[in-house]
Amino acid sequence: MFSYRHAFHAGNHADVLKHLTWLAILRYLGQKDTALQIVDTHAGAGQYRLDQDLARTSGESDAGILRLRAAAEAAARQGQHLPEAVTDYLDTVGHFNPDGQARVYPGSPWISQMLLRPQDKLKLFEVHPTDARLLSKQVEELGKGRQIDVLRRSGFEGLKGLLPPPSRRGAVLMDPSYELKTDYPAVLETLEDALKRFPTGTYAVWYPVIGRPEAHTLARKLKALGTRLQRPWLQAELNVGLQPEEGTSAKVAQGQHHAGMRASGMHLINPPFPLADQLRQALPWVLTALREPVGASWTVTEQSP
Ligand SMILES: C[S@@+](CC[C@H](N)C(=O)[O-])C[C@H]1O[C@@H](n2cnc3c(N)ncnc32)[C@H](O)[C@@H]1O
């Protein structure tokens, strides 16, 4: 039985990196009229309340989206311009909060559904019984029934049957909770299989940077996979750092469910070409807003075969 619930973590620094990047990918892909198939292999509940129990228990959004919003408001008062990807991400969160408060946080399915055009399709996999039920209910309320499917089965297994998409255009977000050690090899196996079925798709994998051997090797193996299959890749990491009293030796967190996780990454295969520059402009700004005093950093590395 899975115990991970994304509602505890919604809007944290990892979501900021993931959702800012995912949004930039979908904006780019949406510039061409051809239909897109968007797949979220690990969808979560859809959208989250930041002012209610689960999110307040952890308070992770305080040091994530809420801190970023406050920094953006301060920058606006001083007449500063924000990087385009940051503005777009904050405006998207704002779109779900028309009263100007940040009470609602859009998870990846909600960002994706916001950008759906009539010709596009969205496939959402979720196995947690409660979150799958919440997701189905929220999707039903959207009234976009024919465009969005909620699939209550493993996204690792289900992705195969969806590739290649009929229009040969599509993007896949793979965002496991890494609650199971087997998630690490499953990401690599699923991605390799998907790339064989649909080599030109855009793939985005989120991963934690934590003190587990499997996590250390995943980022490296993802790069090696792209290189071996001769696909362009891009890897972006954001490390928000530590408080001085937390000690410089504990740069990455140990333990279940990444409690205290300070860093994470997005690995992209076949990224849109402007994305590296967009992230190189956005991440320094994000880091200035979210950083703790010790050891904060960002990186963007890429390779084209
Ligand atoms: C990190 S959360 C997803 C968050 C979401 N992508 C977002 O950005 O808003 C991971 C989700 O994957 C679900 N999950 C775990 N294993 C799964 C699997 N094999 N297939 C589909 N969903 C899975 C968990 O229940 C959890 O809701």
The ligand as a MOL file (V3000), in Angstrom:
LIG
                    3D

  0  0  0     0  0            999 V3000
M  V30 BEGIN CTAB
M  V30 COUNTS 27 29 0 0 0
M  V30 BEGIN ATOM
M  V30 1 C 5.0640 13.0540 -6.8410 0
M  V30 2 S 3.4280 12.5500 -6.9280 0 CHG=1
M  V30 3 C 2.8440 13.2490 -8.4120 0
M  V30 4 C 2.6980 14.7160 -8.4260 0
M  V30 5 C 2.1890 15.2760 -9.7070 0
M  V30 6 N 2.9020 14.7400 -10.8650 0
M  V30 7 C 2.3360 16.7800 -9.7280 0
M  V30 8 O 3.3860 17.2840 -10.1440 0
M  V30 9 O 1.3870 17.4600 -9.3410 0 CHG=-1
M  V30 10 C 3.5610 10.8690 -7.3540 0
M  V30 11 C 2.2210 10.1810 -7.4780 0
M  V30 12 O 2.4220 8.9170 -8.1220 0
M  V30 13 C 1.5210 7.9730 -7.5780 0
M  V30 14 N 2.0680 6.6550 -7.9500 0
M  V30 15 C 2.9790 5.8920 -7.3100 0
M  V30 16 N 3.3280 4.8260 -8.0730 0
M  V30 17 C 2.6040 4.9250 -9.2260 0
M  V30 18 C 2.5490 4.1750 -10.4340 0
M  V30 19 N 3.3080 3.0840 -10.5970 0
M  V30 20 N 1.7340 4.5820 -11.4170 0
M  V30 21 C 0.9610 5.6980 -11.2700 0
M  V30 22 N 0.9760 6.4640 -10.1450 0
M  V30 23 C 1.8020 6.0940 -9.1510 0
M  V30 24 C 1.4980 8.3030 -6.1200 0
M  V30 25 O 0.3000 7.8150 -5.5280 0
M  V30 26 C 1.5620 9.8500 -6.1620 0
M  V30 27 O 0.2680 10.3920 -6.1550 0
M  V30 END ATOM
M  V30 BEGIN BOND
M  V30 1 1 1 2
M  V30 2 1 2 3
M  V30 3 1 2 10
M  V30 4 1 3 4
M  V30 5 1 4 5
M  V30 6 1 5 6
M  V30 7 1 5 7
M  V30 8 2 7 8
M  V30 9 1 7 9
M  V30 10 1 10 11
M  V30 11 1 11 12
M  V30 12 1 11 26
M  V30 13 1 12 13
M  V30 14 1 13 14
M  V30 15 1 13 24
M  V30 16 1 14 15
M  V30 17 1 14 23
M  V30 18 2 15 16
M  V30 19 1 16 17
M  V30 20 1 17 18
M  V30 21 2 17 23
M  V30 22 1 18 19
M  V30 23 2 18 20
M  V30 24 1 20 21
M  V30 25 2 21 22
M  V30 26 1 22 23
M  V30 27 1 24 25
M  V30 28 1 24 26
M  V30 29 1 26 27
M  V30 END BOND
M  V30 END CTAB
M  END
